[in-house]
Amino acid sequence: MSTAKGLAFSRNARIVSVPTLESVAAAAMRADPLMDSCIIVAPSRKGELYYGCYTRGSTRPVNRTCKDQAATLLEFESIRSESPETPIVQTAPGFIDSTSAVVKPDATEVGYCALDRVTREEFEDTSTFEPYYLKAFHAKKPTQSALDRLPF
């Protein structure tokens, strides 16, 4: 992100951000034309999940439909209770169950979502734009030095 901000700032260009969960939802709906809505889940730390609820958009690739419009960090049971009939799509295999679809977006979905944001003029402020973190990262001091962790 620092590189993108530096290039945009030096060229007086604008930045368009595309949330990961939105691009995964667009990929899932492109892969399954009959899917009208889905819940996208991505693994986090300590058994928690990032999730977002999306429907197929009429004027944009996908629309976010969760009660909480920001990306949310919850446990799986809470996600399933919000919308029990909606298909769940994982971003990595096996962290929920083996029956949920696994979808990884490619540049096509990211491009469609970005183009939609450009046409709607949803640009980020280059000087203040920061990634959105749901939890603060807490670094821990390693118990061993880097040399002690080497396999030889």
RODO-2510 file (C-alpha; in nm, 4 decimals, decimal comma):
residues 152
     n   res          X          Y          Z
     1     m     0,0000     0,0000     0,0000
     2     s     0,2904     0,2349     0,0689
     3     t     0,4111     0,1976    -0,2883
     4     a     0,0657     0,2702    -0,4300
     5     k     0,0253     0,5736    -0,2053
     6     g     0,3718     0,7036    -0,2971
     7     l     0,3133     0,6637    -0,6709
     8     a    -0,0333     0,8180    -0,6512
     9     f     0,0872     1,1081    -0,4403
    10     s     0,3863     1,1817    -0,6672
    11     r     0,1743     1,1665    -0,9845
    12     n    -0,1234     1,3483    -0,8302
    13     a    -0,3337     1,0398    -0,9095
    14     r    -0,6214     0,8919    -0,7125
    15     i    -0,6395     0,5561    -0,5343
    16     v    -0,9293     0,3123    -0,5558
    17     s    -0,9449     0,0455    -0,2864
    18     v    -1,1214    -0,2876    -0,3369
    19     p    -1,1990    -0,4869    -0,0214
    20     t    -1,0854    -0,8493    -0,0362
    21     l    -1,4216    -0,9905     0,0689
    22     e    -1,5971    -0,7908    -0,2039
    23     s    -1,3670    -0,9292    -0,4740
    24     v    -1,4188    -1,2855    -0,3427
    25     a    -1,7982    -1,2334    -0,3544
    26     a    -1,7738    -1,1114    -0,7136
    27     a    -1,5645    -1,4184    -0,8030
    28     a    -1,8109    -1,6563    -0,6343
    29     m    -2,1071    -1,5068    -0,8175
    30     r    -1,9244    -1,5156    -1,1498
    31     a    -1,8388    -1,8835    -1,0911
    32     d    -2,2013    -1,9707    -1,0048
    33     p    -2,4529    -1,7725    -1,2144
    34     l    -2,7425    -1,9047    -1,0002
    35     m    -2,5952    -1,7660    -0,6760
    36     d    -2,7809    -1,4484    -0,5805
    37     s    -2,6287    -1,4054    -0,2350
    38     c    -2,3432    -1,5433    -0,0286
    39     i    -2,1518    -1,5042     0,2944
    40     i    -1,7768    -1,4710     0,2426
    41     v    -1,5566    -1,5872     0,5318
    42     a    -1,1815    -1,5526     0,5736
    43     p    -0,9751    -1,6940     0,8607
    44     s    -0,8362    -1,4730     1,1323
    45     r    -0,6506    -1,5476     1,4514
    46     k    -0,7714    -1,7553     1,7441
    47     g    -1,0651    -1,9200     1,5697
    48     e    -1,2307    -1,5962     1,4631
    49     l    -1,3454    -1,5168     1,1099
    50     y    -1,3776    -1,2068     0,8970
    51     y    -1,7045    -1,2169     0,7082
    52     g    -1,9248    -1,0177     0,4772
    53     c    -2,2741    -1,0775     0,3345
    54     y    -2,3195    -0,9944    -0,0327
    55     t    -2,5916    -1,0053    -0,2965
    56     r    -2,5601    -0,9886    -0,6714
    57     g    -2,5769    -0,6232    -0,7690
    58     s    -2,8004    -0,4793    -1,0364
    59     t    -2,5852    -0,1723    -1,0983
    60     r    -2,2580    -0,2882    -0,9396
    61     p    -2,0794    -0,6245    -0,9176
    62     v    -2,1963    -0,7024    -0,5620
    63     n    -2,3760    -0,5238    -0,2801
    64     r    -2,2825    -0,5606     0,0856
    65     t    -2,5902    -0,6577     0,2883
    66     c    -2,4650    -0,7360     0,6406
    67     k    -2,6261    -0,5657     0,9353
    68     d    -2,2847    -0,4199     1,0172
    69     q    -2,1531    -0,2533     0,7019
    70     a    -1,7874    -0,2821     0,8064
    71     a    -1,5988    -0,6095     0,7800
    72     t    -1,6754    -0,8037     1,0954
    73     l    -1,4803    -1,0415     1,3140
    74     l    -1,6939    -1,3186     1,4671
    75     e    -1,7114    -1,6867     1,5431
    76     f    -1,8678    -1,9206     1,2869
    77     e    -2,1890    -1,9928     1,4818
    78     s    -2,2702    -1,6208     1,4920
    79     i    -2,2215    -1,5889     1,1172
    80     r    -2,4416    -1,8874     1,0371
    81     s    -2,7221    -1,7603     1,2639
    82     e    -2,7428    -1,4281     1,0745
    83     s    -2,8474    -1,5965     0,7507
    84     p    -2,8931    -1,9758     0,7830
    85     e    -2,9919    -2,0456     0,4199
    86     t    -2,7258    -1,8337     0,2466
    87     p    -2,4333    -2,0262     0,0921
    88     i    -2,0980    -1,9795     0,2632
    89     v    -1,7851    -1,9242     0,0549
    90     q    -1,4398    -1,9681     0,2095
    91     t    -1,1203    -1,7924     0,1042
    92     a    -0,9044    -2,0884     0,2145
    93     p    -0,9907    -2,4606     0,2288
    94     g    -1,0866    -2,6477     0,5423
    95     f    -1,1048    -2,3851     0,8126
    96     i    -1,4860    -2,4048     0,8365
    97     d    -1,5908    -2,7349     0,6844
    98     s    -1,5256    -2,9410     0,3755
    99     t    -1,8603    -2,8677     0,2090
   100     s    -1,8316    -2,4901     0,1686
   101     a    -1,7011    -2,3635    -0,1643
   102     v    -1,3506    -2,2183    -0,1774
   103     v    -1,3091    -1,9186    -0,4083
   104     k    -1,0063    -1,7042    -0,4744
   105     p    -1,0535    -1,3887    -0,6777
   106     d    -0,8366    -1,3060    -0,9745
   107     a    -0,7562    -0,9744    -1,1377
   108     t    -1,0827    -0,9832    -1,3342
   109     e    -1,3040    -0,9474    -1,0262
   110     v    -1,0744    -0,6926    -0,8645
   111     g    -1,0789    -0,4968    -1,1909
   112     y    -1,4603    -0,5031    -1,2183
   113     c    -1,4985    -0,3907    -0,8566
   114     a    -1,2367    -0,1169    -0,9068
   115     l    -1,4004     0,0014    -1,2301
   116     d    -1,7337     0,0245    -1,0497
   117     r    -1,5722     0,2412    -0,7803
   118     v    -1,4057     0,4630    -1,0428
   119     t    -1,7355     0,5209    -1,2261
   120     r    -1,8967     0,6110    -0,8926
   121     e    -1,5954     0,8314    -0,8093
   122     e    -1,5285     0,6460    -0,4825
   123     f    -1,1624     0,7388    -0,4448
   124     e    -0,9445     0,7289    -0,1333
   125     d    -0,7678     1,0332     0,0061
   126     t    -0,4014     0,9678    -0,0727
   127     s    -0,2671     1,1544     0,2282
   128     t    -0,4827     0,9864     0,4933
   129     f    -0,5708     0,6444     0,3473
   130     e    -0,4718     0,3568     0,5752
   131     p    -0,5647    -0,0127     0,5701
   132     y    -0,8644    -0,1053     0,7831
   133     y    -0,7644    -0,3423     1,0614
   134     l    -1,0313    -0,4932     1,2837
   135     k    -0,7899    -0,5755     1,5621
   136     a    -0,4699    -0,4123     1,6708
   137     f    -0,1632    -0,6209     1,6001
   138     h     0,0358    -0,7033     1,9106
   139     a     0,3913    -0,8139     1,8410
   140     k     0,5430    -1,0589     2,0850
   141     k     0,9060    -1,1072     2,1641
   142     p     1,0203    -1,4446     2,0262
   143     t     1,1205    -1,7065     2,2820
   144     q     1,4253    -1,8023     2,0719
   145     s     1,6608    -1,5966     1,8614
   146     a     1,6430    -1,6235     1,4822
   147     l     1,9608    -1,8334     1,4803
   148     d     1,8195    -2,0788     1,7341
   149     r     1,5183    -2,1419     1,5107
   150     l     1,7256    -2,2503     1,2087
   151     p     1,6967    -2,6232     1,1287
   152     f     2,0681    -2,7067     1,1242
***
